[in-house]
Amino acid sequence: MAFNDIIGTLGVGLILLAYFFNIKALIPKDGFLYFSLNIIGAGLACYASVLINYVPFIILEATWVLVSVWGFIGVMKKQ
C-alpha cells in the first residue's frame, strides 16, 4: 500500500467513524469529538488527494474541513 493510500484510508476511516458514532448516538452530533474526527479525517483525505493530484476530491475534502471547522467554532462559542 502506497503512502497516499495509507493517509487516504486513515482519513476516510475517521470520517466514517464519526458518521457511525453519530448514527448510533454514541457521540453528540454537535460535540467536539464529532467535529474533530471530521476535521482530521477530511484533512488527511484532502492531503491524500493532493498527493495524487485529484482535484475533485481536493475540493470536496477541503470543503468538508472548512464546514467542520465552522461547526467546531460554533460549538466553542456556545461554551
MDTraj code that builds the backbone (N, CA, C; nanometers):
import mdtraj as md
import numpy as np

residues = "MET ALA PHE ASN ASP ILE ILE GLY THR LEU GLY VAL GLY LEU ILE LEU LEU ALA TYR PHE PHE ASN ILE LYS ALA LEU ILE PRO LYS ASP GLY PHE LEU TYR PHE SER LEU ASN ILE ILE GLY ALA GLY LEU ALA CYS TYR ALA SER VAL LEU ILE ASN TYR VAL PRO PHE ILE ILE LEU GLU ALA THR TRP VAL LEU VAL SER VAL TRP GLY PHE ILE GLY VAL MET LYS LYS GLN".split()
xyz = np.array([
    [0.0845, -0.1166, 0.0000],
    [0.0000, 0.0000, 0.0000],
    [0.0901, 0.1243, 0.0000],
    [0.0628, 0.2150, -0.0898],
    [0.1428, 0.3368, -0.1030],
    [0.1091, 0.4346, 0.0100],
    [0.1995, 0.5292, 0.0338],
    [0.1830, 0.6286, 0.1397],
    [0.0507, 0.7032, 0.1251],
    [0.0193, 0.7499, 0.0039],
    [-0.1057, 0.8237, -0.0165],
    [-0.2277, 0.7363, 0.0113],
    [-0.2185, 0.6061, -0.0154],
    [-0.3291, 0.5151, 0.0154],
    [-0.3493, 0.5030, 0.1663],
    [-0.2409, 0.4963, 0.2399],
    [-0.2494, 0.4850, 0.3859],
    [-0.3112, 0.6116, 0.4449],
    [-0.2617, 0.7272, 0.4019],
    [-0.3137, 0.8550, 0.4508],
    [-0.4618, 0.8692, 0.4159],
    [-0.4978, 0.8393, 0.2925],
    [-0.6373, 0.8489, 0.2496],
    [-0.7278, 0.7535, 0.3238],
    [-0.6807, 0.6324, 0.3463],
    [-0.7592, 0.5327, 0.4187],
    [-0.7820, 0.5755, 0.5628],
    [-0.6792, 0.6269, 0.6273],
    [-0.6950, 0.6768, 0.7641],
    [-0.7953, 0.7924, 0.7693],
    [-0.7836, 0.8837, 0.6749],
    [-0.8739, 0.9980, 0.6712],
    [-1.0185, 0.9580, 0.6511],
    [-1.0413, 0.8763, 0.5513],
    [-1.1781, 0.8310, 0.5232],
    [-1.2305, 0.7468, 0.6396],
    [-1.1425, 0.6689, 0.6998],
    [-1.1824, 0.5883, 0.8157],
    [-1.2301, 0.6752, 0.9310],
    [-1.1620, 0.7860, 0.9562],
    [-1.2034, 0.8766, 1.0639],
    [-1.3374, 0.9429, 1.0334],
    [-1.3573, 0.9811, 0.9082],
    [-1.4857, 1.0400, 0.8688],
    [-1.5983, 0.9384, 0.8879],
    [-1.5754, 0.8165, 0.8448],
    [-1.6773, 0.7122, 0.8595],
    [-1.7020, 0.6771, 1.0060],
    [-1.5968, 0.6803, 1.0871],
    [-1.6115, 0.6546, 1.2302],
    [-1.6991, 0.7623, 1.2947],
    [-1.6747, 0.8873, 1.2590],
    [-1.7572, 0.9971, 1.3104],
    [-1.9027, 0.9776, 1.2693],
    [-1.9241, 0.9398, 1.1453],
    [-2.0603, 0.9167, 1.0954],
    [-2.1268, 0.8009, 1.1698],
    [-2.0545, 0.6917, 1.1871],
    [-2.1079, 0.5754, 1.2592],
    [-2.1435, 0.6132, 1.4032],
    [-2.0519, 0.6815, 1.4709],
    [-2.0784, 0.7233, 1.6090],
    [-2.2006, 0.8136, 1.6166],
    [-2.2165, 0.9000, 1.5179],
    [-2.3308, 0.9899, 1.5136],
    [-2.4604, 0.9117, 1.4920],
    [-2.4611, 0.8224, 1.3961],
    [-2.5818, 0.7444, 1.3653],
    [-2.6246, 0.6594, 1.4843],
    [-2.5285, 0.6026, 1.5558],
    [-2.5586, 0.5174, 1.6717],
    [-2.5747, 0.5981, 1.8005],
    [-2.5708, 0.7302, 1.7901],
    [-2.5864, 0.8212, 1.9037],
    [-2.4844, 0.7930, 2.0139],
    [-2.3630, 0.7562, 1.9733],
    [-2.2558, 0.7319, 2.0695],
    [-2.1837, 0.8613, 2.1065],
    [-2.1925, 0.9601, 2.0183],
    [-2.1381, 1.0928, 2.0454],
    [-2.2395, 1.1952, 1.9944],
    [-2.2430, 1.3123, 2.0554],
    [-2.3358, 1.4150, 2.0052],
    [-2.2899, 1.4715, 1.8707],
    [-2.3862, 1.4988, 1.7845],
    [-2.3523, 1.5496, 1.6516],
    [-2.3015, 1.6923, 1.6550],
    [-2.3162, 1.7583, 1.7660],
    [-2.2648, 1.8950, 1.7788],
    [-2.1561, 1.9027, 1.8861],
    [-2.0806, 1.7925, 1.9002],
    [-1.9764, 1.7880, 2.0011],
    [-1.8367, 1.8021, 1.9434],
    [-1.7425, 1.8242, 2.0326],
    [-1.6030, 1.8420, 1.9920],
    [-1.5475, 1.7191, 1.9202],
    [-1.5787, 1.5999, 1.9705],
    [-1.5236, 1.4787, 1.9109],
    [-1.5729, 1.4603, 1.7679],
    [-1.7005, 1.4827, 1.7462],
    [-1.7569, 1.4671, 1.6114],
    [-1.6868, 1.5598, 1.5117],
    [-1.6752, 1.6867, 1.5477],
    [-1.6111, 1.7811, 1.4568],
    [-1.4616, 1.7544, 1.4440],
    [-1.3980, 1.7142, 1.5513],
    [-1.2543, 1.6840, 1.5461],
    [-1.2257, 1.5669, 1.4533],
    [-1.3048, 1.4610, 1.4643],
    [-1.2867, 1.3460, 1.3754],
    [-1.3048, 1.3865, 1.2299],
    [-1.4047, 1.4710, 1.2037],
    [-1.4292, 1.5164, 1.0668],
    [-1.3178, 1.6070, 1.0162],
    [-1.2683, 1.6966, 1.1004],
    [-1.1614, 1.7875, 1.0584],
    [-1.0344, 1.7093, 1.0273],
    [-0.9957, 1.6221, 1.1186],
    [-0.8726, 1.5445, 1.0981],
    [-0.8886, 1.4481, 0.9806],
    [-1.0012, 1.3788, 0.9754],
    [-1.0247, 1.2823, 0.8684],
    [-1.0283, 1.3477, 0.7313],
    [-1.1021, 1.4572, 0.7202],
    [-1.1108, 1.5261, 0.5915],
    [-0.9775, 1.5897, 0.5547],
    [-0.9046, 1.6365, 0.6550],
    [-0.7723, 1.6923, 0.6283],
    [-0.6772, 1.5883, 0.5716],
    [-0.6793, 1.4694, 0.6303],
    [-0.5944, 1.3606, 0.5796],
    [-0.6381, 1.3172, 0.4394],
    [-0.7691, 1.3048, 0.4188],
    [-0.8192, 1.2657, 0.2875],
    [-0.7859, 1.3725, 0.1828],
    [-0.7925, 1.4987, 0.2230],
    [-0.7561, 1.6077, 0.1317],
    [-0.6079, 1.5999, 0.0966],
    [-0.5255, 1.5761, 0.1967],
    [-0.3811, 1.5644, 0.1725],
    [-0.3513, 1.4470, 0.0783],
    [-0.4193, 1.3346, 0.0988],
    [-0.4007, 1.2201, 0.0094],
    [-0.4429, 1.2550, -0.1328],
    [-0.5500, 1.3332, -0.1461],
    [-0.5952, 1.3758, -0.2785],
    [-0.4952, 1.4692, -0.3444],
    [-0.4308, 1.5537, -0.2640],
    [-0.3254, 1.6415, -0.3167],
    [-0.2091, 1.5560, -0.3669],
    [-0.1737, 1.4529, -0.2902],
    [-0.0617, 1.3669, -0.3287],
    [-0.0840, 1.2985, -0.4634],
    [-0.2102, 1.2658, -0.4925],
    [-0.2390, 1.2001, -0.6208],
    [-0.2916, 1.2995, -0.7246],
    [-0.2972, 1.4288, -0.6850],
    [-0.3409, 1.5352, -0.7741],
    [-0.4802, 1.5100, -0.8304],
    [-0.5754, 1.4780, -0.7415],
    [-0.7130, 1.4531, -0.7823],
    [-0.7991, 1.5693, -0.7333],
    [-0.8146, 1.6680, -0.8188],
    [-0.8753, 1.7957, -0.7831],
    [-1.0190, 1.7846, -0.7312],
    [-1.1071, 1.7018, -0.7890],
    [-1.2437, 1.6963, -0.7353],
    [-1.2475, 1.6601, -0.5864],
    [-1.1644, 1.5675, -0.5444],
    [-1.1641, 1.5287, -0.4035],
    [-1.0872, 1.6284, -0.3172],
    [-0.9946, 1.7002, -0.3745],
    [-0.9296, 1.8083, -0.3005],
    [-1.0356, 1.9119, -0.2633],
    [-1.1191, 1.9479, -0.3589],
    [-1.2259, 2.0455, -0.3343],
    [-1.3253, 1.9904, -0.2328],
    [-1.3681, 1.8663, -0.2505],
    [-1.4650, 1.8042, -0.1594],
    [-1.4123, 1.8005, -0.0168],
    [-1.2924, 1.7494, 0.0016],
    [-1.2382, 1.7323, 0.1365],
    [-1.2007, 1.8651, 0.1996],
    [-1.1515, 1.9600, 0.1202],
    [-1.1214, 2.0927, 0.1747],
    [-1.2495, 2.1604, 0.2226],
    [-1.3566, 2.1437, 0.1465],
    [-1.4864, 2.1979, 0.1875],
    [-1.5340, 2.1307, 0.3151],
    [-1.5162, 1.9993, 0.3247],
    [-1.5542, 1.9237, 0.4440],
    [-1.4781, 1.9762, 0.5654],
    [-1.3501, 2.0035, 0.5490],
    [-1.2697, 2.0590, 0.6588],
    [-1.3249, 2.1946, 0.7006],
    [-1.3500, 2.2818, 0.6039],
    [-1.3980, 2.4168, 0.6352],
    [-1.5338, 2.4149, 0.7055],
    [-1.6243, 2.3332, 0.6585],
    [-1.7566, 2.3227, 0.7212],
    [-1.7440, 2.2672, 0.8626],
    [-1.6569, 2.1689, 0.8804],
    [-1.6367, 2.1110, 1.0133],
    [-1.5710, 2.2107, 1.1088],
    [-1.4776, 2.2892, 1.0583],
    [-1.4159, 2.3933, 1.1412],
    [-1.5212, 2.4964, 1.1815],
    [-1.6061, 2.5320, 1.0889],
    [-1.7147, 2.6256, 1.1168],
    [-1.8051, 2.5701, 1.2279],
    [-1.8411, 2.4415, 1.2180],
    [-1.9209, 2.3777, 1.3218],
    [-1.8495, 2.3740, 1.4551],
    [-1.7194, 2.3436, 1.4516],
    [-1.6382, 2.3374, 1.5721],
    [-1.6351, 2.4749, 1.6410],
    [-1.6176, 2.5791, 1.5628],
    [-1.6164, 2.7151, 1.6182],
    [-1.7528, 2.7491, 1.6791],
    [-1.8603, 2.7061, 1.6134],
    [-1.9937, 2.7277, 1.6662],
    [-2.0126, 2.6613, 1.8011],
    [-1.9590, 2.5417, 1.8170],
    [-1.9668, 2.4699, 1.9442],
    [-1.8859, 2.5443, 2.0499],
    [-1.7693, 2.5923, 2.0114],
    [-1.6846, 2.6643, 2.1069],
    [-1.7526, 2.7933, 2.1540],
    [-1.8248, 2.8601, 2.0653],
    [-1.8935, 2.9835, 2.1020],
    [-2.0060, 2.9579, 2.2019],
    [-2.0671, 2.8383, 2.1950],
    [-2.1754, 2.8025, 2.2877],
    [-2.1233, 2.7775, 2.4287],
    [-1.9970, 2.7426, 2.4391],
    [-1.9397, 2.7058, 2.5688],
    [-1.9181, 2.8235, 2.6576],
])
top = md.Topology()
chain = top.add_chain()
for i, resn in enumerate(residues, 1):
    res = top.add_residue(resn, chain, resSeq=i)
    for name in ("N", "CA", "C"):
        top.add_atom(name, md.element.get_by_symbol(name[0]), res)
traj = md.Trajectory(xyz[None], top)
